[in-house]
Amino acid sequence: MRRTTANPTRSRISTNGTVPSNISSSTSVPWDSRRRIGENGARKQLSLRSHLALGTALATVAFGYTSRTVYAGSCVGGAGVYACSGALNAGSDTTQTLTGTPLTVTTGAGFGISTASSGGNALELTGTGGLSFTDTNTATITGADSGIVATNNSSGNMSLTTTGTVTGNASYGVQVTNNASTVNTTISTAAVSGDTTGIIGRNYGSGFLNVTSTGAVTGTTGYGMYILGSGTNVTVSAAAVTGLFDGIKVDNGGSGDLDITATGQVTGTQVAGIRADNTASGDDITISSAAVTGNTVGIIATNSGSGATEITATGTVTSGGGIGINATMATGTDITVTAASVSGYTDGINVSNNGSGNNSVTVSGVVTGGTGGGDGINTSGGSGTLSTITLNSGAAVSVSSGTAIVNDEGASNTTVNSGASVTGKIILGAGNDNLTFDGGNFSGVSEFDGGGGTDSLTFRNGTGTVDGSTVLGMDSVVVGTGSDVTFTDYLATGQLTATNSGSGALKVTSTGTISGTFEDGINAVNDATGTDLTISVTTVTGSLDGIDATNNGTGTLSITASDAVSGTNGTGIKTATGAGKQTNITINSGASVTGGTGTAITNDAGNSTTVINSGASVTGAISLGAGTDDLTFDGSNFSAVTSFDGGAGTDSLTFRNVTSTVVGATITGMEKLAVDSGADITVTGALTPTNFDINGTLTTSAMTIVSGGTLSGSGTVESNVTVNSGGKLGPGNSPGLMQILGDATLMGASTLALELGGLIFGSGYDRLDVADDPGTGAIEGTLTIQAGTIFDIDYFGAFTANVGDSFDVLVADNFASDLLSLMIFDFTDAGLGVGLSWKSSFEDVGGGRESLRLTVVADQVPEPGTFLVLLGGLSAIRLLRKKQSKRLVTFCRHSNDHPYKFR
């Protein structure tokens, strides 16, 4: 159509693409050229508009497009090979329907197409024997219905690659179908969206199906991605995906593996975030995701094939109305789930394996469930299935209701590592189950239930308190390396085992009852790399031993009991350490120790200190083995002790604050018997200890201090006492008073050791008082001193005697004047100043009693027979030999005399 203008002489370029007759098609018209146009021949400059029109006309002529004036996306070619070019024009683009046997389609730079106005799909591609569509030019492809619909028939491979945005306004973004008898299918896209499904890929061929999407994929009313494979392996790699139903749904009906990788947020608004299904002919399922959100389930993998299932979620997986992660195995092998944070309305993580393999669940974030009545982590399988549940640092498993961790009849190993925690019940069901807190927080666990089978609960590298009544079905409770665990209430277990293989201390504390139904109540072992082993308990009962504790470490083994400890078929308390190591056993008020086989307490080669306090009792034998052992009954009941056996080494038996009777024959292997303050002990039969320290009252028929032995203390001995040659009698513990109510015989070469530290006997200096027993007239207070008895006089503290000081160190019923000649006085450690001397004499102290008095005198020459100081010289030896006929001098009081009372 020609346009009439105000200047009829100006030529116009036709808008229909034809060239005016006065312009040659070969003429070049530069932008700045000037021409004369018009009948009057005047020079006029071409306007900009005229130049643009002319340029367009020339370009049209040059490129040969003579039928249209506006470019549109379209594809041209033939024989199955097409090239798509032209910019997107939503107003004029139409569906490009391309076929080929096979079909190959590529795009040019700047290609785009939109059928939003004309309707239909943007690209309809059909190949027979193969189909390849390749866009590497970031083309924008928009269909009123689907963006791209590609179908390959008969044979060959399917390959579709897009790098731009593909949109299906009313249907699919990308729909790819590789029909029967074909081979492989490869789909590679960037951003894709569809009103129903973003990407739907079907491979009915015999080969693999690979789907890769680097951009966001959205299915508004259907699936984000729906992938169906019937050949071999199915592999899906996606970024962010959103679908109304499932975000990513993959069905593998073929024979190979199913792999899904999602690096962005995947959302299934109404159903699943990610759903993967392997049929019976399939093999492995592998899912790797970031954040996933679903309604009925976050991630679900159902494997009916022969392989394994592995799910790894590095982001948060959430299910608003069901299970966070659900993995089910019908006939395959292992199920492995590795997750960060998982939240489920019912279960957080549910793993069910009915195949031949095992389950593994590893968590490093928060796992919650139970809002709708489920569990945090739920694993199940057949009786031969082993479920391994590991909570790493940062993990926290809890439930609003239900159970935090559940395992059914299969065996399980559950480990809560340092930095992880569990809140709620742990129920492990049938099977052999091991529950371990290796530094993990167990303060929020309301129940440790091992269920059936042989089950164990282990604590390592952690500190905390456990209510014993919450420990159920555990055949053993192990307190391991680096742990300090306190048990309250009743703890019923096959055996509480405490084992430390580390370098630190091991501590077990129970304020409740521990019952070892199969073996020991507590069996504790510290390896050589450890230090202290400490056990503090109330009630402990063992089918074998009550407590069996071995410390091979460098520290001390300590056991404290405050209630009944018994070994039904063994020992009440059994301890063992290396030679030279120390064991401390303390039995507090209210406690009792009993051995079912007759042995209450045993210790091996190590040293030991055992104290049975007031209100406690021991029934059975006490055998302390080799080493240096100290056994003390401080106000406690020992009437049922059948043997006080110190074993080898240097051992002592002490009674304090108690009145009781002991059979002398039950005291064996004790080198020292101490009757301490507040004790009144009667021994029936002979005594075998070599050393005695009496600060209370000891009553026995006879006491012999053998060579190397000592009788000391500030108490009372109601017995006939004989100090053999080489034996020592030393009143006091430092200065003190000892009474012997009975006969006292000091044999030749025995020693009476006396300390001088002041001027008041009993507190300032030692005194030995030999008197009648006021309780019975049968024991006379007779003092016998044989020739050669040594009186060893020592100073105590900083004391030094001065002239006129006197000390009545020995009191008895009369002395003979010639008795002084039988005594050997050793004043080596009781020296006097210059001009001072010691004088010994017998003095009347009233009541028919006399004392041996030592007095400091000045400038006196000893009278013959009054004062003899011989320290081993030859004259002393000759004098002793001359007096052998006078060795025994005995003075006795009659039984009807009144006892001497000290003031």
KOLGUNU-699102 format. One line per 4 residues: number of its first residue (from 1); their letters; for each residue x, y, z of C-alpha. Coordinates in steps of 0.2 Angstrom, whole numbers, plus 5000, padded with zeros to 4 digits. Layout:
N
NUM> a> X:Y:Z  ...
//
This chain:
903
1> mrrt> 5000:5000:5000  5007:5017:4995  5005:5031:5007  5001:5049:5001
5> tanp> 5012:5062:5009  5013:5081:5008  5028:5079:4997  5022:5069:4982
9> trsr> 5040:5071:4974  5048:5060:4988  5051:5041:4984  5046:5029:4998
13> istn> 5052:5011:5001  5038:4999:5001  5033:4991:5017  5029:4974:5009
17> gtvp> 5047:4970:5007  5049:4974:4988  5062:4985:4982  5056:5001:4972
21> snis> 5059:5001:4954  5071:5015:4954  5083:5006:4966  5093:4992:4960
25> ssts> 5094:4977:4972  5112:4977:4970  5115:4995:4974  5124:4999:4990
29> vpwd> 5118:5014:5000  5129:5019:5014  5122:5028:5029  5130:5044:5025
33> srrr> 5127:5044:5006  5117:5058:4998  5106:5056:4982  5095:5066:4971
37> igen> 5078:5060:4971  5063:5070:4963  5058:5076:4947  5065:5094:4951
41> gark> 5083:5087:4953  5085:5097:4969  5099:5090:4982  5090:5083:4997
45> qlsl> 5097:5074:5012  5088:5057:5015  5079:5057:5032  5084:5044:5045
49> rshl> 5068:5036:5043  5071:5034:5024  5088:5026:5028  5081:5014:5040
53> algt> 5068:5008:5028  5081:5007:5014  5092:4997:5026  5078:4985:5030
57> alat> 5074:4982:5012  5092:4979:5007  5094:4966:5021  5078:4958:5016
61> vafg> 5085:4956:4999  5102:4950:5005  5095:4936:5016  5081:4930:5005
65> ytsr> 5067:4931:5018  5054:4940:5007  5038:4934:5015  5038:4942:5032
69> tvya> 5045:4958:5040  5046:4953:5059  5058:4938:5064  5050:4923:5074
73> gscv> 5057:4907:5081  5055:4893:5069  5064:4878:5063  5069:4873:5045
77> ggag> 5077:4859:5037  5073:4842:5030  5077:4823:5030  5076:4823:5049
81> vyac> 5089:4837:5052  5083:4854:5057  5090:4870:5063  5079:4882:5074
85> sgal> 5082:4901:5074  5074:4917:5075  5070:4927:5091  5055:4924:5101
89> nags> 5039:4932:5096  5024:4928:5106  5012:4936:5094  5017:4926:5079
93> dttq> 5026:4910:5085  5018:4894:5081  5021:4876:5086  5036:4868:5078
97> tltg> 5032:4850:5073  5047:4841:5068  5049:4823:5063  5064:4812:5057
101> tplt> 5070:4795:5055  5081:4798:5066  5078:4816:5071  5091:4829:5075
105> vttg> 5087:4847:5080  5099:4861:5085  5096:4879:5089  5105:4895:5083
109> agfg> 5111:4910:5093  5096:4920:5099  5083:4907:5095  5067:4908:5106
113> ista> 5049:4902:5104  5033:4905:5113  5016:4899:5108  5007:4908:5122
117> ssgg> 4996:4917:5109  4994:4904:5096  4991:4889:5107  4998:4872:5108
121> nale> 5016:4865:5112  5031:4875:5108  5041:4861:5101  5034:4844:5096
125> ltgt> 5048:4832:5092  5046:4814:5085  5060:4803:5080  5061:4785:5074
129> ggls> 5077:4776:5077  5084:4791:5088  5080:4808:5093  5093:4822:5097
133> ftdt> 5088:4840:5102  5102:4852:5107  5101:4869:5113  5117:4877:5119
137> ntat> 5111:4895:5116  5100:4898:5132  5084:4898:5121  5068:4903:5130
141> itga> 5055:4890:5125  5037:4893:5130  5022:4883:5126  5004:4887:5129
145> dsgi> 5002:4869:5133  5019:4860:5135  5036:4868:5132  5044:4853:5124
149> vatn> 5036:4836:5120  5049:4824:5113  5046:4806:5108  5057:4793:5101
153> nssg> 5050:4777:5093  5057:4760:5087  5075:4761:5091  5090:4772:5095
157> nmsl> 5094:4784:5109  5085:4799:5115  5095:4815:5120  5087:4832:5124
161> tttg> 5098:4847:5130  5091:4864:5134  5101:4878:5142  5088:4891:5143
165> tvtg> 5071:4892:5151  5057:4880:5146  5039:4883:5151  5023:4874:5149
169> nasy> 5009:4885:5153  4995:4873:5154  5004:4856:5154  5022:4850:5155
173> gvqv> 5038:4860:5155  5048:4846:5147  5040:4829:5142  5052:4816:5135
177> tnna> 5047:4798:5130  5059:4784:5124  5047:4771:5118  5049:4752:5118
181> stvn> 5064:4744:5108  5074:4760:5111  5090:4762:5121  5096:4776:5131
185> ttis> 5088:4792:5137  5097:4808:5142  5089:4824:5147  5098:4840:5152
189> taav> 5090:4856:5156  5092:4872:5165  5076:4880:5172  5060:4871:5168
193> sgdt> 5042:4875:5174  5025:4866:5170  5008:4869:5175  5006:4851:5179
197> tgii> 5024:4843:5179  5040:4852:5177  5050:4838:5169  5042:4821:5164
201> grny> 5054:4808:5158  5050:4791:5152  5062:4778:5146  5054:4762:5140
205> gsgf> 5070:4757:5131  5083:4745:5136  5096:4757:5141  5099:4770:5155
209> lnvt> 5089:4786:5159  5099:4801:5164  5091:4817:5169  5101:4833:5174
213> stga> 5093:4850:5178  5104:4864:5183  5090:4877:5186  5074:4877:5196
217> vtgt> 5061:4865:5191  5043:4868:5195  5027:4858:5193  5013:4869:5198
221> tgyg> 4998:4857:5199  5008:4840:5198  5026:4834:5200  5041:4844:5200
225> myil> 5050:4830:5191  5042:4813:5187  5055:4801:5180  5051:4783:5175
229> gsgt> 5064:4771:5169  5062:4753:5162  5079:4750:5156  5095:4749:5166
233> nvtv> 5101:4763:5178  5090:4779:5181  5100:4794:5187  5093:4811:5192
237> saaa> 5103:4826:5196  5093:4842:5200  5095:4859:5209  5079:4866:5216
241> vtgl> 5063:4857:5213  5045:4861:5218  5030:4850:5214  5012:4851:5221
245> fdgi> 5012:4832:5223  5030:4826:5224  5045:4837:5222  5055:4823:5213
249> kvdn> 5047:4806:5209  5057:4792:5202  5051:4775:5197  5063:4762:5191
253> ggsg> 5055:4747:5183  5071:4742:5175  5086:4731:5181  5098:4744:5187
257> dldi> 5102:4757:5200  5091:4772:5204  5102:4788:5209  5095:4805:5214
261> tatg> 5105:4820:5218  5097:4836:5223  5108:4851:5227  5094:4864:5230
265> qvtg> 5078:4865:5240  5066:4851:5235  5048:4853:5240  5032:4842:5238
269> tqva> 5018:4853:5244  5005:4839:5246  5015:4822:5246  5033:4819:5246
273> gira> 5048:4830:5243  5058:4815:5235  5051:4799:5231  5061:4784:5224
277> dnta> 5054:4767:5220  5064:4752:5214  5054:4737:5208  5059:4719:5210
281> sgdd> 5071:4719:5195  5080:4735:5201  5096:4736:5211  5102:4750:5222
285> itis> 5094:4766:5227  5105:4781:5231  5098:4798:5236  5108:4813:5240
289> saav> 5099:4829:5245  5101:4846:5253  5085:4853:5261  5069:4843:5257
293> tgnt> 5051:4847:5262  5036:4836:5260  5019:4834:5268  5016:4816:5270
297> vgii> 5034:4812:5269  5050:4822:5266  5061:4808:5258  5054:4791:5254
301> atns> 5064:4776:5246  5055:4760:5243  5067:4746:5237  5059:4730:5231
305> gsga> 5075:4726:5221  5090:4716:5226  5102:4730:5230  5105:4742:5244
309> teit> 5097:4759:5249  5107:4774:5254  5100:4791:5258  5111:4806:5262
313> atgt> 5103:4822:5267  5114:4837:5271  5100:4849:5274  5084:4849:5284
317> vtsg> 5071:4836:5279  5054:4840:5285  5037:4832:5284  5022:4842:5290
321> ggig> 5010:4827:5291  5020:4811:5291  5038:4804:5291  5053:4814:5289
325> inat> 5064:4801:5280  5056:4784:5276  5067:4770:5269  5059:4753:5266
329> matg> 5068:4737:5260  5058:4722:5254  5071:4710:5247  5087:4719:5246
333> tdit> 5102:4721:5257  5108:4736:5267  5099:4752:5271  5110:4767:5275
337> vtaa> 5103:4784:5281  5114:4799:5284  5105:4815:5289  5108:4832:5297
341> svsg> 5091:4838:5304  5075:4829:5301  5057:4833:5307  5042:4822:5306
345> ytdg> 5024:4824:5311  5024:4805:5316  5042:4798:5314  5057:4808:5311
349> invs> 5067:4794:5303  5059:4777:5299  5070:4762:5292  5062:4746:5289
353> nngs> 5072:4732:5281  5064:4715:5277  5079:4710:5266  5095:4701:5269
357> gnns> 5105:4716:5275  5107:4728:5289  5102:4746:5294  5113:4761:5297
361> vtvs> 5107:4778:5303  5119:4792:5306  5113:4809:5312  5122:4825:5315
365> gvvt> 5107:4837:5318  5091:4839:5327  5078:4824:5324  5061:4826:5330
369> ggtg> 5045:4816:5329  5030:4811:5339  5019:4826:5336  5006:4815:5328
373> ggdg> 5011:4800:5339  5027:4793:5332  5046:4791:5336  5061:4801:5333
377> ints> 5071:4786:5325  5063:4769:5321  5073:4755:5314  5066:4737:5311
381> ggsg> 5071:4722:5302  5071:4703:5303  5079:4693:5318  5095:4693:5308
385> tlst> 5096:4712:5305  5108:4723:5314  5103:4741:5315  5117:4753:5319
389> itln> 5111:4770:5325  5125:4784:5328  5121:4801:5334  5136:4812:5331
393> sgaa> 5140:4829:5339  5126:4841:5336  5113:4828:5335  5098:4829:5347
397> vsvs> 5084:4816:5345  5068:4820:5354  5049:4817:5353  5033:4826:5358
401> sgta> 5025:4809:5362  5031:4792:5358  5049:4785:5359  5065:4794:5355
405> ivnd> 5074:4779:5348  5065:4762:5344  5072:4746:5337  5062:4730:5335
409> egas> 5067:4712:5335  5083:4713:5326  5100:4717:5335  5106:4735:5337
413> nttv> 5121:4745:5341  5116:4763:5346  5130:4776:5350  5127:4793:5357
417> nsga> 5143:4802:5354  5150:4818:5363  5140:4833:5359  5124:4823:5355
421> svtg> 5109:4820:5366  5093:4810:5367  5077:4816:5376  5063:4803:5379
425> kiil> 5063:4784:5379  5075:4772:5371  5067:4755:5368  5077:4742:5358
429> gagn> 5065:4727:5358  5070:4709:5355  5088:4705:5349  5105:4708:5356
433> dnlt> 5106:4727:5358  5120:4738:5364  5117:4756:5369  5132:4767:5372
437> fdgg> 5133:4785:5378  5151:4789:5373  5151:4807:5380  5133:4810:5374
441> nfsg> 5120:4818:5385  5108:4805:5393  5100:4817:5406  5084:4818:5396
445> vsef> 5082:4799:5393  5067:4793:5403  5069:4775:5399  5084:4763:5394
449> dggg> 5075:4748:5388  5085:4734:5381  5070:4723:5378  5072:4704:5375
453> gtds> 5089:4696:5370  5106:4699:5378  5107:4718:5380  5120:4730:5387
457> ltfr> 5120:4749:5392  5137:4757:5391  5143:4774:5398  5160:4781:5392
461> ngtg> 5168:4798:5394  5153:4806:5402  5146:4812:5419  5128:4811:5424
465> tvdg> 5115:4803:5435  5104:4788:5430  5088:4783:5438  5091:4764:5440
469> stvl> 5072:4761:5438  5073:4767:5421  5085:4754:5415  5075:4739:5409
473> gmds> 5080:4723:5401  5098:4726:5401  5109:4711:5405  5124:4722:5409
477> vvvg> 5127:4740:5412  5145:4746:5408  5153:4761:5415  5168:4764:5404
481> tgsd> 5183:4774:5400  5182:4792:5407  5165:4790:5415  5158:4796:5432
485> vtft> 5140:4789:5433  5128:4790:5448  5114:4777:5448  5099:4781:5459
489> dyla> 5084:4769:5463  5084:4751:5459  5095:4745:5445  5091:4727:5439
493> tgql> 5104:4721:5427  5114:4705:5423  5130:4714:5428  5135:4731:5430
497> tatn> 5152:4732:5421  5164:4746:5423  5179:4746:5411  5191:4759:5408
501> sgsg> 5204:4757:5394  5208:4775:5394  5221:4786:5403  5210:4793:5416
505> alkv> 5200:4788:5431  5184:4777:5432  5170:4781:5444  5154:4772:5447
509> tstg> 5141:4779:5460  5125:4771:5464  5112:4778:5477  5100:4764:5473
513> tisg> 5100:4745:5471  5111:4736:5459  5106:4718:5456  5117:4707:5445
517> tfed> 5105:4693:5440  5118:4683:5430  5135:4686:5436  5142:4699:5448
521> gina> 5133:4714:5454  5147:4726:5449  5162:4720:5439  5175:4734:5437
525> vnda> 5191:4734:5428  5204:4749:5426  5217:4745:5413  5235:4748:5415
529> tgtd> 5233:4765:5407  5221:4771:5419  5222:4780:5436  5210:4779:5450
533> ltis> 5195:4766:5451  5181:4773:5463  5165:4763:5467  5152:4771:5479
537> vttv> 5136:4760:5481  5122:4757:5492  5114:4740:5489  5123:4728:5478
541> tgsl> 5118:4710:5475  5127:4698:5463  5123:4680:5457  5142:4677:5459
545> dgid> 5151:4691:5468  5143:4707:5474  5158:4718:5469  5173:4712:5459
549> atnn> 5185:4727:5456  5202:4726:5448  5213:4741:5446  5228:4739:5435
553> gtgt> 5231:4757:5434  5242:4769:5443  5230:4776:5455  5220:4770:5470
557> lsit> 5205:4757:5471  5192:4764:5482  5175:4755:5487  5162:4763:5498
561> asda> 5147:4754:5503  5132:4761:5513  5120:4747:5512  5119:4728:5509
565> vsgt> 5133:4721:5498  5132:4702:5494  5138:4689:5483  5125:4675:5482
569> ngtg> 5137:4662:5475  5154:4671:5478  5162:4685:5488  5154:4700:5495
573> ikta> 5168:4712:5490  5183:4706:5480  5197:4718:5476  5213:4716:5466
577> tgag> 5228:4728:5462  5246:4726:5457  5259:4724:5471  5262:4740:5480
581> kqtn> 5246:4748:5474  5233:4754:5487  5215:4748:5490  5203:4757:5502
585> itin> 5187:4749:5507  5175:4758:5518  5159:4750:5525  5148:4764:5532
589> sgas> 5133:4764:5544  5119:4753:5539  5130:4743:5527  5133:4724:5528
593> vtgg> 5144:4713:5518  5140:4695:5515  5148:4681:5505  5137:4667:5499
597> tgta> 5152:4655:5500  5158:4661:5517  5170:4674:5511  5164:4692:5514
601> itnd> 5180:4703:5509  5195:4698:5499  5210:4708:5493  5225:4701:5483
605> agns> 5243:4706:5482  5241:4725:5484  5240:4735:5500  5223:4738:5508
609> ttvi> 5215:4748:5521  5198:4742:5526  5187:4751:5538  5170:4744:5544
613> nsga> 5162:4759:5553  5149:4760:5567  5132:4752:5562  5140:4741:5549
617> svtg> 5143:4722:5549  5152:4709:5540  5147:4691:5539  5160:4678:5533
621> aisl> 5179:4677:5531  5190:4692:5528  5205:4688:5518  5217:4702:5513
625> gagt> 5231:4692:5504  5248:4698:5502  5253:4717:5504  5252:4728:5519
629> ddlt> 5234:4727:5525  5225:4737:5539  5208:4730:5545  5198:4741:5557
633> fdgs> 5182:4739:5565  5176:4756:5572  5161:4753:5582  5155:4739:5570
637> nfsa> 5148:4722:5572  5161:4708:5569  5153:4694:5578  5149:4685:5562
641> vtsf> 5167:4687:5555  5174:4669:5554  5191:4674:5549  5202:4690:5551
645> dgga> 5216:4684:5539  5229:4697:5535  5238:4685:5523  5256:4688:5519
649> gtds> 5265:4705:5522  5264:4716:5537  5246:4717:5543  5236:4725:5557
653> ltfr> 5219:4722:5565  5211:4736:5575  5196:4737:5586  5189:4754:5590
657> nvts> 5174:4760:5600  5166:4743:5602  5164:4730:5615  5164:4712:5609
661> tvvg> 5172:4695:5609  5184:4687:5597  5190:4670:5595  5208:4670:5595
665> atit> 5210:4657:5582  5201:4667:5569  5215:4680:5569  5228:4674:5557
669> gmek> 5241:4683:5547  5240:4698:5558  5256:4705:5564  5248:4718:5574
673> lavd> 5232:4718:5585  5226:4736:5590  5213:4739:5603  5210:4757:5601
677> sgad> 5201:4770:5611  5184:4765:5617  5186:4747:5613  5184:4733:5625
681> itvt> 5189:4717:5617  5189:4699:5624  5198:4686:5615  5195:4668:5618
685> galt> 5209:4656:5615  5227:4660:5610  5233:4675:5601  5245:4674:5586
689> ptnf> 5249:4693:5582  5267:4698:5586  5263:4716:5590  5249:4724:5601
693> ding> 5244:4742:5603  5231:4743:5617  5223:4759:5620  5206:4752:5625
697> tltt> 5204:4736:5635  5209:4719:5629  5204:4704:5639  5212:4687:5635
701> samt> 5219:4672:5645  5237:4674:5639  5247:4686:5628  5265:4682:5623
705> ivsg> 5276:4695:5615  5288:4686:5604  5305:4691:5599  5303:4706:5587
709> gtls> 5286:4709:5594  5279:4724:5604  5266:4728:5616  5262:4746:5617
713> gsgt> 5247:4758:5620  5239:4768:5634  5225:4755:5638  5222:4740:5649
717> vesn> 5227:4722:5646  5217:4710:5657  5228:4695:5654  5244:4687:5659
721> vtvn> 5258:4695:5648  5274:4687:5644  5288:4697:5635  5300:4685:5628
725> sggk> 5318:4688:5624  5319:4701:5610  5302:4707:5613  5297:4724:5619
729> lgpg> 5284:4732:5631  5282:4750:5628  5268:4759:5638  5259:4773:5629
733> nspg> 5259:4780:5611  5272:4793:5616  5270:4796:5635  5255:4786:5642
737> lmqi> 5250:4773:5655  5247:4755:5652  5239:4743:5665  5242:4725:5665
741> lgda> 5228:4717:5676  5237:4700:5678  5254:4693:5678  5268:4702:5669
745> tlmg> 5284:4693:5665  5299:4701:5657  5311:4688:5651  5329:4690:5650
749> astl> 5335:4702:5636  5317:4708:5634  5315:4727:5634  5304:4739:5644
753> alel> 5304:4755:5634  5299:4771:5643  5298:4789:5637  5301:4804:5647
757> ggli> 5292:4820:5641  5286:4828:5657  5283:4826:5676  5266:4819:5676
761> fgsg> 5264:4801:5672  5252:4795:5658  5254:4812:5649  5271:4818:5653
765> ydrl> 5280:4801:5655  5276:4782:5652  5271:4771:5666  5268:4752:5667
769> dvad> 5256:4747:5681  5254:4729:5685  5240:4725:5696  5226:4712:5700
773> dpgt> 5212:4711:5689  5197:4719:5698  5185:4708:5688  5191:4691:5694
777> gaie> 5202:4685:5708  5209:4672:5697  5221:4684:5689  5234:4690:5701
781> gtlt> 5245:4705:5697  5262:4697:5698  5277:4706:5691  5292:4695:5686
785> iqag> 5308:4702:5680  5322:4691:5674  5340:4695:5674  5345:4705:5659
789> tifd> 5329:4714:5656  5333:4730:5648  5325:4747:5653  5327:4758:5638
793> idyf> 5324:4776:5644  5322:4790:5631  5317:4808:5631  5301:4813:5621
797> gaft> 5300:4829:5612  5311:4843:5618  5311:4837:5636  5327:4836:5647
801> anvg> 5326:4831:5665  5334:4842:5679  5340:4839:5696  5327:4834:5708
805> dsfd> 5315:4827:5694  5308:4810:5698  5298:4798:5687  5288:4782:5694
809> vlva> 5289:4772:5678  5284:4755:5685  5271:4752:5698  5268:4734:5706
813> dnfa> 5265:4725:5723  5282:4727:5731  5299:4725:5724  5314:4716:5732
817> sdll> 5329:4728:5735  5341:4716:5725  5329:4717:5710  5339:4732:5704
821> slmi> 5354:4722:5701  5345:4712:5688  5340:4727:5678  5350:4734:5663
825> fdft> 5346:4753:5662  5350:4762:5645  5350:4781:5647  5359:4784:5630
829> dagl> 5344:4794:5624  5341:4802:5641  5357:4811:5644  5359:4823:5659
833> gvgl> 5369:4839:5661  5387:4839:5668  5387:4834:5687  5370:4826:5686
837> swks> 5366:4807:5687  5352:4795:5687  5347:4786:5702  5335:4772:5703
841> sfed> 5326:4766:5718  5310:4757:5724  5298:4769:5733  5282:4766:5743
845> vggg> 5267:4774:5734  5254:4768:5746  5241:4754:5747  5255:4741:5748
849> resl> 5262:4746:5732  5279:4752:5726  5286:4760:5711  5302:4760:5702
853> rltv> 5307:4778:5703  5320:4786:5692  5327:4802:5700  5340:4815:5694
857> vadq> 5353:4819:5707  5368:4830:5708  5386:4825:5712  5382:4808:5719
861> vpep> 5392:4793:5718  5381:4778:5715  5381:4766:5730  5385:4748:5726
865> gtfl> 5370:4738:5721  5359:4753:5720  5362:4760:5702  5370:4749:5688
869> vllg> 5372:4756:5671  5378:4744:5659  5377:4746:5640  5384:4730:5634
873> glsa> 5401:4731:5643  5411:4716:5648  5408:4720:5667  5389:4720:5664
877> irll> 5390:4703:5656  5401:4695:5670  5389:4702:5683  5374:4695:5674
881> rkkq> 5382:4678:5674  5386:4679:5692  5367:4682:5696  5359:4668:5686
885> skrl> 5354:4660:5702  5344:4675:5707  5336:4677:5689  5318:4676:5695
889> vtfc> 5310:4687:5708  5292:4686:5710  5281:4697:5721  5262:4694:5722
893> rhsn> 5247:4702:5730  5234:4693:5738  5217:4692:5729  5208:4700:5744
897> dhpy> 5219:4716:5743  5211:4732:5737  5216:4738:5719  5228:4752:5718
901> kfr> 5219:4768:5711  5230:4781:5702  5227:4799:5706
//
